[in-house]
């Protein structure tokens, strides 16, 4: 076994990843997200409007609780009658699409970003996430990059979803799928 690591993090460049907006817009979003959007006192009806103001497509009847984090609103599409619970994190380096009647319960984590662990420069290996209509992602479940969760599926509490989920499927709590 070699003493020299295969991974050379100093060679990471972030090449090929587009944040989608200039640095000033990113900075303003982070300020708004951290000082207003995530705050307990921010009215729930204001949160969809804030997302729209920063480029998200958000349907009607969307309810977003406090302490929700969205990395880039301009890479977010939310259908009608969607519920997003406290502490949900949408780490959307790539697009995240939520269909109508989706429920993301407390602490759910949708992550479109990763790295190619085989590449010495640890380059990005990102892909979008699609959550189709009627899906429930239960508390503290994680959905990773490149996944489509099919219509009316249920992702159980603390489940880890690494591949597509069929329509109407149930991924049991605290399992890897």
C-alpha positions as CSV (number, residue, x, y, z in Angstrom):
1,X,0.0,0.0,0.0
2,X,1.4,3.4,-1.0
3,X,1.9,6.3,1.4
4,X,0.9,8.7,-1.3
5,X,-2.9,9.3,-1.5
6,X,-4.6,8.8,-4.8
7,X,-6.8,11.8,-4.1
8,X,-5.1,15.2,-4.6
9,X,-7.6,17.8,-3.3
10,X,-5.3,20.6,-4.2
11,X,-6.0,19.8,-7.9
12,X,-9.8,20.2,-7.5
13,X,-11.0,23.1,-9.7
14,X,-14.8,22.8,-9.7
15,X,-14.7,22.8,-13.5
16,X,-18.0,22.0,-15.2
17,X,-20.2,23.2,-12.3
18,X,-22.3,26.3,-13.0
19,X,-23.9,27.9,-9.9
20,X,-26.3,29.6,-12.3
21,X,-26.1,33.2,-11.0
22,X,-23.4,35.8,-10.4
23,X,-21.7,36.0,-7.0
24,X,-23.6,39.0,-5.9
25,X,-27.0,37.2,-6.4
26,X,-25.6,34.2,-4.5
27,X,-24.5,36.5,-1.6
28,X,-27.9,38.2,-1.5
29,X,-29.7,34.9,-1.5
30,X,-27.6,33.6,1.4
31,X,-28.3,36.8,3.4
32,X,-32.0,36.5,2.7
33,X,-32.1,32.8,3.4
34,X,-30.2,33.0,6.7
35,X,-31.8,36.2,8.1
36,X,-35.4,35.9,6.8
37,X,-36.4,32.7,4.9
38,X,-35.2,30.3,7.6
39,X,-36.4,32.4,10.6
40,X,-39.2,31.1,12.8
41,X,-40.9,34.5,12.6
42,X,-41.0,34.6,8.8
43,X,-44.6,34.0,7.7
44,X,-45.0,30.7,5.9
45,X,-46.8,32.4,3.0
46,X,-43.8,34.6,2.4
47,X,-41.3,31.8,1.8
48,X,-42.7,30.7,-1.6
49,X,-42.6,34.4,-2.6
50,X,-39.0,34.7,-1.6
51,X,-38.1,31.6,-3.6
52,X,-39.9,33.0,-6.6
53,X,-38.1,36.3,-6.2
54,X,-34.8,34.4,-6.6
55,X,-35.9,32.5,-9.7
56,X,-37.6,29.3,-8.3
57,X,-40.7,28.1,-10.0
58,X,-43.2,27.5,-7.2
59,X,-46.8,26.5,-7.5
60,X,-49.9,27.4,-5.5
61,X,-50.7,26.1,-2.0
62,X,-47.1,25.5,-1.1
63,X,-46.3,25.4,2.7
64,X,-42.7,25.8,3.8
65,X,-41.8,25.6,7.5
66,X,-38.9,27.4,9.1
67,X,-35.3,26.3,9.1
68,X,-35.6,25.0,5.5
69,X,-32.4,25.5,3.5
70,X,-32.3,25.8,-0.3
71,X,-28.9,26.2,-1.9
72,X,-29.9,27.7,-5.2
73,X,-33.6,28.8,-5.6
74,X,-33.1,29.2,-9.4
75,X,-32.5,25.5,-9.6
76,X,-35.8,24.6,-7.9
77,X,-39.2,23.7,-9.3
78,X,-42.0,23.1,-6.8
79,X,-45.5,21.9,-7.9
80,X,-48.9,22.8,-6.3
81,X,-49.9,21.9,-2.7
82,X,-46.4,20.9,-1.6
83,X,-45.4,20.7,2.1
84,X,-41.8,21.2,3.2
85,X,-41.1,20.5,6.9
86,X,-38.7,22.0,9.4
87,X,-35.0,21.3,8.8
88,X,-35.4,20.1,5.2
89,X,-32.2,20.7,3.2
90,X,-32.4,20.9,-0.6
91,X,-28.7,20.9,-1.5
92,X,-29.5,21.6,-5.2
93,X,-26.2,22.1,-7.0
94,X,-28.3,20.7,-9.9
95,X,-32.1,21.0,-10.5
96,X,-34.5,19.6,-7.9
97,X,-38.1,19.1,-9.1
98,X,-40.9,18.5,-6.7
99,X,-44.3,17.4,-8.3
100,X,-47.7,18.3,-7.0
101,X,-48.8,17.0,-3.5
102,X,-45.3,16.2,-2.4
103,X,-44.5,16.1,1.3
104,X,-40.9,16.4,2.5
105,X,-41.0,15.7,6.3
106,X,-38.8,17.2,8.9
107,X,-35.1,16.8,8.3
108,X,-35.4,15.3,4.9
109,X,-32.2,15.8,2.8
110,X,-32.2,16.0,-1.0
111,X,-28.6,16.2,-2.3
112,X,-27.8,16.6,-6.0
113,X,-24.0,16.9,-5.4
114,X,-21.2,14.4,-5.0
115,X,-17.6,13.9,-6.1
116,X,-16.0,11.2,-8.3
117,X,-14.0,9.4,-5.6
118,X,-12.0,7.6,-8.3
119,X,-10.7,10.8,-9.9
120,X,-7.5,12.2,-8.4
121,X,-8.9,15.7,-8.6
122,X,-12.1,14.7,-6.8
123,X,-14.2,16.4,-9.5
124,X,-17.9,17.0,-9.1
125,X,-20.3,14.1,-9.9
126,X,-23.6,15.9,-9.7
127,X,-27.0,15.1,-11.1
128,X,-30.6,16.3,-10.7
129,X,-33.3,14.9,-8.5
130,X,-37.0,14.5,-9.5
131,X,-39.7,13.7,-6.9
132,X,-42.9,13.0,-8.8
133,X,-46.5,13.9,-7.7
134,X,-47.9,12.4,-4.5
135,X,-44.6,11.3,-3.0
136,X,-44.0,11.4,0.8
137,X,-40.3,11.6,1.9
138,X,-40.6,10.9,5.6
139,X,-38.5,12.4,8.4
140,X,-34.7,12.4,8.0
141,X,-34.8,10.4,4.8
142,X,-32.0,11.1,2.3
143,X,-32.4,11.2,-1.5
144,X,-29.1,11.3,-3.4
145,X,-28.1,12.7,-6.9
146,X,-29.6,11.3,-10.1
147,X,-32.6,9.8,-8.4
148,X,-36.2,9.9,-9.6
149,X,-38.8,9.0,-7.0
150,X,-41.9,7.8,-8.8
151,X,-45.4,9.0,-8.4
152,X,-47.1,8.2,-5.0
153,X,-44.1,6.5,-3.6
154,X,-43.3,6.6,0.1
155,X,-39.7,6.9,1.4
156,X,-39.6,5.8,5.0
157,X,-38.0,7.6,7.9
158,X,-34.2,7.7,7.7
159,X,-34.1,5.7,4.5
160,X,-31.2,6.3,2.1
161,X,-32.2,6.4,-1.5
162,X,-29.4,6.0,-4.0
163,X,-31.3,4.7,-7.1
164,X,-34.7,5.4,-8.7
165,X,-37.8,4.4,-6.9
166,X,-40.8,3.0,-8.8
167,X,-44.2,4.6,-8.7
168,X,-46.2,3.6,-5.6
169,X,-43.2,1.8,-4.1
170,X,-42.5,1.9,-0.4
171,X,-38.9,2.2,0.8
172,X,-39.0,1.0,4.4
173,X,-37.7,3.2,7.2
174,X,-34.0,3.2,7.9
175,X,-33.1,1.2,4.8
176,X,-30.8,1.7,1.9
177,X,-32.4,1.5,-1.5
